[in-house]
């Protein structure tokens, strides 16, 4: 596997989250989010796979935050992302945010797609 480092000054960390929202790099987002090292935006949830598929080749791992509880993501979405070559790890959103931030701080090519708690 080829690893590509990012410059930490470009990084977009998750600063916090609460009922129905996330705070990313100081900006508040209501509802589901998609965060990469360089940007954050709203995401349409499991029914919106296109922005996730657009990450193929840009990130090594996509963390899926499943909300307050750990849950399985829809099998069709998981299979589609795996077939496209995107590494996917699903966990509850708080754990996904923490894991994303840690790997981002290490310069890893990661992204986060998360449902609010």
C-alpha positions in Angstrom: 0.0 0.0 0.0 1.3 3.4 -0.9 1.0 6.1 1.8 0.8 9.7 1.0 1.2 12.3 3.8 -0.8 15.5 4.1 0.4 18.8 5.5 -1.2 19.2 8.9 -1.9 22.9 8.3 -4.3 21.8 5.6 -6.1 19.4 7.9 -9.8 19.6 8.7 -10.4 18.1 12.1 -13.7 17.3 13.8 -13.9 19.7 16.8 -17.0 18.4 18.3 -20.5 16.9 17.9 -23.9 16.9 19.6 -27.5 16.0 19.0 -28.0 16.5 15.3 -24.8 18.5 14.5 -21.0 18.4 14.0 -18.4 21.2 14.4 -15.6 20.8 11.9 -12.7 23.3 11.8 -14.9 25.7 13.7 -17.9 25.5 11.4 -21.2 23.9 12.5 -22.9 21.4 10.2 -26.5 20.1 10.9 -27.1 16.5 9.9 -24.8 14.0 8.3 -21.3 15.2 7.2 -18.5 14.2 4.9 -15.1 15.3 6.0 -11.7 15.0 4.2 -8.3 16.4 5.1 -9.1 19.6 3.1 -12.9 20.1 3.3 -16.1 19.4 5.1 -19.7 19.5 3.8 -23.1 18.1 4.4 -23.8 14.6 3.2 -27.1 12.9 2.2 -26.5 9.8 4.3 -26.6 6.2 3.1 -28.8 7.2 0.1 -26.0 9.5 -1.2 -23.1 7.2 -2.3 -21.8 9.5 -5.1 -19.6 11.7 -2.9 -18.2 8.6 -1.2 -17.3 7.0 -4.5 -15.6 10.2 -5.6 -13.1 9.6 -2.8 -11.6 6.5 -4.5 -7.9 7.2 -5.1 -7.9 10.2 -2.8 -8.2 8.4 0.6 -7.0 5.0 1.9 -9.8 4.6 4.5 -13.3 6.0 4.9 -14.7 5.9 8.4 -18.5 5.6 8.5 -20.1 7.0 11.6 -23.4 5.1 12.2 -24.9 7.6 14.7 -25.0 7.2 18.5 -24.8 3.4 18.3 -22.6 1.1 16.3 -24.7 -0.4 13.5 -24.2 -2.2 10.2 -24.3 0.1 7.3 -26.5 -1.0 4.4 -24.9 -4.1 2.7 -25.5 -2.7 -0.8 -23.6 0.5 0.0 -20.8 -1.4 1.8 -20.4 -3.8 -1.2 -20.4 -0.9 -3.7 -17.7 1.0 -1.8 -15.5 -2.2 -1.5 -16.0 -3.0 -5.2 -14.8 0.5 -6.0 -11.6 -0.2 -4.0 -12.4 2.0 -1.0 -11.4 0.7 2.4 -14.4 1.2 4.8 -14.6 1.0 8.6 -18.0 1.4 10.3 -18.4 2.4 13.9 -20.5 4.7 16.0 -20.1 8.4 15.1 -18.2 9.5 18.3 -15.6 6.7 17.7 -15.4 7.5 14.0 -14.7 11.2 14.7 -11.9 10.3 17.2 -10.3 7.7 14.9 -10.5 10.1 12.0 -8.8 12.9 14.0 -6.0 10.6 15.2 -5.2 9.3 11.8 -5.5 12.7 10.2 -3.0 14.1 12.8 -0.6 11.3 11.6 -0.9 12.6 8.1 -2.9 9.6 6.8 -5.3 9.8 3.8 -8.6 9.4 5.6 -12.1 10.6 5.3 -15.2 10.6 7.5 -18.8 10.2 6.6 -21.0 10.4 9.7 -24.6 10.4 10.8 -25.3 12.7 13.8 -25.7 11.3 17.3 
